[in-house]
Amino acid sequence: MTIELSVTQQKIIDCLSDGLPHKLEELQALVPDELAGDKALANHLAKIRTKIRPQGEDIICQFIFRQRQYRHVRLLHSANDGCR
């Protein structure tokens, strides 16, 4: 199943697809409107999460060395994997 993402959402998911944590500033640089701030990134992340969660994936936020970092993960259990 193909997930339709905007250009900015695709840039964010491509950055996160390596499974490593990425700093907030790194993801903010991918949002074209620098004046939008944290809200624009938060909106993009929320929309991406809504689209990828049914596929058994998510974007998690972690605090590493007092810095907010994001990671794309595969969920261990999802509604679509047939487990109960």
N, C-alpha and C positions, 0 to 999 in steps of 0.2 A: 504494500500500500504506500502510495506516494503522499508525502505531507507537503502542502503548499505553504511556503514561507515567503515573506517579503524579502527584498534584497538585503536590508539591514538584518533581519532575522536570520537569513542564510549566512551572512558574515559572522554573526555571533555564534551560531551553531557550528560552523566550520572551525572557528577558533577553539571552541570547547570540545570538539570531537576527539582530541587526543587523550581525553580522560584525565588530564593533569589540571591542577588548580590554576586559575587565572585571576589576576588582581582586578579589582574594580576599575581602576584607571585604564587597564588594557582593553576592557570591554567598552568603556565609555568612549574610547578613541574610535570605535567602530560605528558609533551613532553619528550620523552626518550633521546633526544640529548641536553644536557645542554649547549653545545657549540654553538648551533644554534641561541640562543637568541630570541629576539622578532619576528624576521622574520618567524621562524618556526611556532610559535603560530599563528601569523597573517595569514599565509598560511592555516593552519588547520581550523581556524575560517572562512575564506573566502570559503573554500570548503564545510564546514558544512552548511553555510548560503545558498549557491547555491543549496544544496540538500533539505533543509527544507523549504525554502520560498514557493515553490509550494504547500506545505502542510499547508500553513497559519501560519507558525512559523518563528521566527527570533531570532538572538542573538544581543542584543543591548549593547552598551558601554555607561556607565554612569560615571560621576565624582562625587564621594561621599567623602566628607572631603578631597578633593584634591588628591584622589586616583582613578585611573582608575579601574572600576569594570564592570563585564559582567553579563548579565542576559538572560536566555532563556524565550522568551515570545510568546504568541499566538497573532497573528495579529487580529485586529477587522474586517478587510475587506481584503479578498483575491480574486484573480481571480477565485478560485474554489468554492466559497460559493454561487454562483448564484445571488448575489446582484449586482445591477448596480447603 
